[in-house]
Structure formats: C-alpha cells, structure tokens
Amino acid sequence: MKLKRITNTLALGLALALIAQAAPAADQVYRWVDGQGVVHYGDHPPEGVKATLVGVKPNTVQIASPEPASRPATGEEAADPEAAEPAPSYAEQSRLDRAEKRRQQQDEARKLQAECAVMQRQKDWVEPSPRVIVEDEEGNSRRLDDDERLKLLEAASAFLEKNCR
C-alpha cells in the first residue's frame, strides 16, 4: 500500500514536471510555407524547411469594463466635471425625469399646504369677530367694514373649499 502511494506520488510529480517544462516551449511558434504554398504554424518546424519564429502572446482573459478607460483631463474637462461623464441611457434618463417630476409635485403640495394653513388662520381670525383690525403698508391700523370682512372671509372659504380638502 505504501509502495503504491509512493509510486503514485512520484508519477504525479513527474507529470507536473513535464507539464511545467513544456509550458515555456508552447510560447515558441514557428511559421513555414510548404511546397504547395500552404502556410503552416507549429511549435516544431519540419527538418530542412526554412521557418521563422512568430511572437505569440500567451492566452489571456480580458474582462471588459463597463466604464470607458479614463483619460487625463484636458483644461476644458478639468473645468467642467460633467463633461467627462457619459450621457445617461434612455432608461436612466426616464428615471431621472420621473424623480424630478415627483420632487416638483412634492414641492407644490408643500406650498399648497402652507397656503391652506394661512387661509385657515385668516378664516379663523375674520369669521367670529365683527371687528377686524388690519394694518396697511404704511403701518397705520384701520378697522375693516362688514363688506370688506365678508369679502375676505368668502375668499378664504372659497380657497379652502377648492384647494384644501
């Protein structure tokens, strides 16, 4: 049993040594043309044939990068950082447009909510009291008459009815 294991180990070691020795020879490729004009390639040219050594790169795997290779920035590109970025795809542009539209709608909703709060305070201030004192642009105080007070109350109520439900 021990002898079999030793033999297998030696055989494996010998096979690995032969493979390792053959690997550098695989980097040498010769090119020659036979008597009929056919071009041949191989690691050993036939005897008596003029062959030339061809430089061959070993097999390599290259993984394509989704990002383009970066270039050194010129003066214009350094000044404008967005110039170096590629244009967004159609799907990405659609997502950006939808997100921008959502932000605008949220901003409008916040503004409307603030206006509703102002109108509600105005209605609560004007409605119960027949005597409403306001200050004009010059800082002078004056009392609204009933028609002015009712117009202000109707405007606030109409705005609340239309926009703030």
DOLUMMI-520547 format. One record per residue: residue in one letter; x, y, z of N, C-alpha, C in turn. Coordinates in steps of 0.001 Angstrom, whole numbers, padded with zeros to 6 digits, always signed. Example, Ala and Ser with C-alpha at 12.3 -4.5 7.8 and 13.67 -1.06 7.14 Angstrom:
A+013190-005690+007800+012300-004500+007800+013200-003300+007800;S+012850-002250+007080+013670-001060+007140+012900+000030+007870;
//
This chain:
M+000825-001182+000000+000000+000000+000000+000876+001256+000000;K+001917+001251+000859+002830+002380+000906+003565+002531-000418;L+003978+001426-000983+004708+001458-002237+003830+002033-003360;K+002539+001678-003354+001619+002186-004372+001438+003704-004220;R+001328+004163-002983+001166+005592-002720+002412+006356-003158;I+003585+005817-002857+004835+006468-003247+004939+006517-004764;T+004586+005415-005429+004641+005350-006882+003689+006376-007503;N+002490+006469-006969+001520+007447-007479+002018+008880-007267;T+002586+009143-006130+003110+010469-005835+004240+010824-006788;L+005154+009866-007042+006261+010115-007962+005748+010315-009384;A+004748+009542-009780+004195+009682-011128+003530+011059-011295;L+002816+011474-010281+002184+012785-010323+003227+013890-010387;G+004267+013775-009596+005336+014763-009599+006038+014828-010942;L+006275+013662-011555+006909+013619-012863+006010+014261-013928;A+004710+013981-013867+003775+014576-014827+003748+016099-014690;L+003731+016578-013462+003747+018025-013245+005039+018650-013741;A+006156+017967-013559+007440+018490-014024+007473+018555-015547;L+006921+017548-016222+006885+017548-017679+005983+018665-018211;I+004858+018867-017552+003947+019941-017963+004616+021290-017771;A+005284+021466-016661+005962+022729-016391+007077+022979-017394;Q+007772+021907-017817+008852+022054-018777+008292+022352-020166;A+007141+021807-020502+006550+022005-021826+005927+023385-021961;A+005550+024004-020871+004872+025301-020930+005707+026375-021608;P+006990+026553-021299+007754+027580-021997+007878+027300-023493;A+007940+026021-023901+008069+025688-025315+006811+026078-026082;A+005673+026101-025415+004431+026465-026082+004430+027931-026482;D+005305+028744-025875+005382+030149-026231+006114+030347-027559;Q+006807+029324-028056+007530+029432-029316+006675+028830-030429;V+006335+029657-031391+005546+029211-032527+006323+029556-033792;Y+006419+028566-034682+007133+028752-035938+006138+028806-037088;R+006527+029553-038131+005710+029673-039338+006569+029229-040518;W+005989+028398-041389+006687+027976-042590+005684+027729-043705;V+006188+027729-044917+005365+027509-046103+005849+026219-046756;D+004907+025331-047056+005290+024054-047680+005445+024224-049193;G+005713+023134-049900+005970+023162-051336+004770+023619-052153;Q+003560+023446-051672+002370+023865-052407+001938+025286-052056;G+002693+025988-051212+002385+027373-050853+001431+027515-049671;V+001199+026423-048965+000296+026461-047813+001102+026870-046581;V+000572+027835-045825+001245+028327-044626+000884+027424-043462;H+001918+027045-042709+001718+026186-041534+002309+026873-040313;Y+001726+026554-039142+002234+027026-037850+002402+025823-036942;G+003426+025866-036113+003628+024776-035170+004732+025109-034196;D+004856+024265-033153+005901+024518-032168+007236+023903-032583;H+007234+023003-033588+008470+022431-034130+008350+022413-035651;P+009203+023129-036371+009127+023079-037844+009734+021766-038348;P+009303+021310-039499+009918+020096-040058+011372+020377-040474;E+012174+019316-040504+013590+019486-040834+013740+019870-042307;G+014686+020746-042550+015000+021142-043910+014083+022233-044454;V+013215+022766-043649+012304+023821-044101+012706+025108-043395;K+012721+026197-044159+013038+027484-043554+011803+027978-042795;A+011949+028157-041485+010831+028593-040641+011237+029846-039896;T+010243+030669-039635+010503+031886-038860+009770+031786-037530;L+010409+032311-036510+009817+032315-035171+008798+033442-035097;V+007580+033115-034707+006498+034093-034619+006258+034402-033153;G+006197+035689-032834+005918+036085-031449+004434+035938-031160;V+004111+035100-030207+002713+034878-029843+002553+035187-028369;K+001532+035948-028066+001244+036248-026659+000517+035058-026050;P+000804+034747-024809+000084+033639-024184-001397+033977-024056;N-002209+032942-023949-003649+033154-023793-003915+033935-022518;T-004677+034981-022678-005064+035775-021520-006545+036054-021608;V-007134+036241-020491-008548+036576-020425-008654+038041-020062;Q-009389+038785-020874-009592+040190-020591-011056+040402-020268;I-011299+041044-019180-012671+041335-018769-012980+042754-019195;A-014019+042888-019973-014396+044218-020448-014973+045014-019306;S-014517+046235-019191-015012+047126-018152-016223+047876-018675;P-017298+048027-017854-018438+048802-018323-018122+050288-018416;E-017107+050731-017713-016706+052134-017720-015618+052319-018778;P-015649+053361-019549-014565+053602-020500-013280+053927-019749;A-012169+053612-020372-010889+053898-019729-010766+055395-019504;S-010245+055753-018355-010145+057180-018043-008973+057786-018799;R-009182+058997-019259-008142+059740-019958-007701+060877-019052;P-006488+061344-019239-006094+062518-018473-006965+063702-018880;A-007367+064468-017933-008273+065591-018196-007519+066722-018861;T-008144+067287-019895-007585+068479-020525-008089+069680-019751;G-007724+070846-020165-008134+072053-019447-009639+072204-019387;E-010339+071938-020521-011795+072092-020532-012473+071059-019654;E-012006+069794-019741-012625+068734-018949-012403+068950-017463;A-011250+069493-017096-010985+069739-015686-011910+070824-015152;A-012251+071800-016012-013118+072886-015572-014570+072426-015459;D-014988+071487-016303-016372+071014-016316-016388+069530-015974;P-016636+069152-014698-016579+067737-014321-017659+066905-014991;E-018764+067503-015428-019823+066737-016068-019472+066375-017504;A-018498+067059-018094-018129+066782-019470-017522+065393-019613;A-016875+064890-018587-016233+063587-018650-017244+062450-018481;E-018404+062718-017926-019383+061666-017689-020150+061366-018972;P-020390+060075-019231-021174+059753-020422-022630+060136-020223;A-023320+060321-021329-024741+060668-021267-025512+059491-020675;P-026539+059774-019857-027300+058668-019267-028089+057923-020335;S-028347+056654-020073-029130+055848-021002-030577+056339-021002;Y-031364+055834-021952-032766+056235-022049-033514+055880-020772;A-033294+054664-020266-033981+054234-019044-033562+055088-017854;E-032275+055371-017747-031796+056190-016636-032346+057609-016731;Q-032396+058149-017956-032941+059489-018147-034421+059519-017774;S-035157+058466-018119-036582+058390-017751-036747+058372-016239;R-035899+057606-015550-035964+057567-014077-035663+058941-013491;L-034646+059613-014040-034298+060949-013542-035443+061931-013776;D-036077+061843-014944-037198+062743-015247-038370+062499-014303;R-038682+061216-014063-039787+060899-013139-039472+061378-011727;A-038226+061216-011292-037839+061661-009954-037947+063187-009841;E-037534+063902-010888-037636+065363-010880-039100+065798-010838;K-039958+065125-011600-041382+065454-011607-041996+065194-010225;R-041583+064088-009583-042072+063782-008235-041648+064859-007249;R-040392+065324-007355-039906+066385-006459-040708+067670-006656;Q-040988+068007-007917-041773+069214-008185-043179+069093-007612;Q-043795+067927-007770-045140+067729-007225-045121+067828-005701;Q-044086+067279-005067-043989+067368-003610-043796+068812-003173;D-042976+069574-003911-042783+070995-003583-044098+071764-003710;E-044831+071502-004794-046115+072172-004984-047104+071791-003880;A-047099+070534-003484-048003+070089-002421-047654+070777-001103;R-046344+070936-000815-045931+071632+000419-046352+073102+000388;K-046187+073752-000771-046591+075156-000893-048095+075299-000706;L-048856+074405-001326-050313+074452-001197-050735+074211+000251;Q-050062+073301+000916-050376+073021+002320-050097+074264+003177;A-049008+074960+002891-048693+076179+003642-049742+077265+003368;E-050163+077405+002096-051189+078388+001767-052520+078039+002433;C-052838+076742+002493-054067+076320+003160-054027+076691+004645;A-052861+076497+005270-052739+076842+006686-052923+078350+006895;V-052376+079169+005991-052527+080621+006093-053995+081007+005932;M-054656+080458+004926-056063+080787+004697-056953+080313+005837;Q-056636+079172+006418-057427+078684+007549-057278+079622+008748;R-056050+080090+008990-055843+081047+010092-056594+082350+009813;Q-056558+082784+008537-057262+084013+008174-058769+083843+008391;K-059306+082708+007982-060743+082462+008165-061092+082412+009653;D-060257+081713+010421-060498+081623+011870-060386+082989+012546;W-059605+083888+011998-059415+085221+012582-060557+086159+012193;V-061024+086062+010930-062029+087000+010431-063454+086559+010777;E-063744+085286+010757-065107+084782+010860-065819+085133+012178;P-065234+084864+013327-066026+085057+014544-066151+086510+014998;S-065258+087363+014529-065236+088723+015065-065791+089734+014058;P-066772+090533+014478-067273+091570+013570-066308+092748+013457;R-065395+092855+014418-064434+093954+014401-063047+093397+014071;V-062630+093633+012848-061324+093143+012399-060453+094353+012118;I-059312+094397+012812-058356+095493+012661-057198+094981+011814;V-056876+095734+010764-055745+095377+009908-054776+096537+009859;E-053556+096216+009463-052524+097230+009350-052206+097395+007876;D-052143+098636+007370-051831+098855+005963-050317+098873+005764;E-049899+099133+004533-048478+099091+004186-047658+100141+004921;E-048283+101235+005312-047561+102314+005990-047511+102113+007496;G-048138+101039+007977-048121+100754+009410-049300+101334+010157;N-050272+101926+009467-051452+102504+010109-052502+101414+010308;S-053160+101404+011445-054205+100433+011746-055554+101005+011334;R-056403+100100+010837-057755+100515+010496-058674+099311+010655;R-059927+099602+010837-060932+098554+011017-061586+098272+009676;L-061760+096938+009370-062454+096554+008146-063952+096734+008349;D-064609+097267+007325-066070+097342+007435-066639+095955+007129;D-067932+095778+007283-068546+094457+007127-068378+093900+005716;D-068492+094741+004693-068333+094260+003313-066914+093730+003071;E-065900+094476+003546-064510+094035+003374-064264+092736+004142;R-064787+092671+005359-064610+091481+006175-065270+090270+005506;L-066504+090428+004963-067192+089326+004310-066486+088895+003018;K-065943+089860+002265-065182+089518+001057-063940+088710+001409;L-063238+089113+002451-062050+088398+002911-062427+086992+003378;L-063528+086887+004118-064000+085594+004604-064428+084699+003442;E-065134+085240+002446-065558+084457+001287-064359+083977+000470;A-063362+084842+000288-062166+084459-000471-061422+083327+000230;A-061262+083423+001552-060578+082376+002308-061366+081074+002254;S-062707+081160+002423-063550+079958+002391-063527+079307+001016;A-063585+080106-000047-063553+079569-001408-062214+078877-001696;F-061123+079512-001281-059804+078904-001478-059719+077578-000732;L-060167+077565+000532-060109+076334+001314-060986+075238+000684;E-062155+075619+000205-063077+074654-000392-062471+074054-001673;K-061848+074892-002464-061320+074455-003749-060019+073658-003609;N-059120+074084-002744-057758+073533-002725-057371+072688-001522;C-058135+072740-000462-057648+072182+000804-058532+071095+001377;R-059047+070251+000573-059893+069173+001115-059127+067932+001286;
//
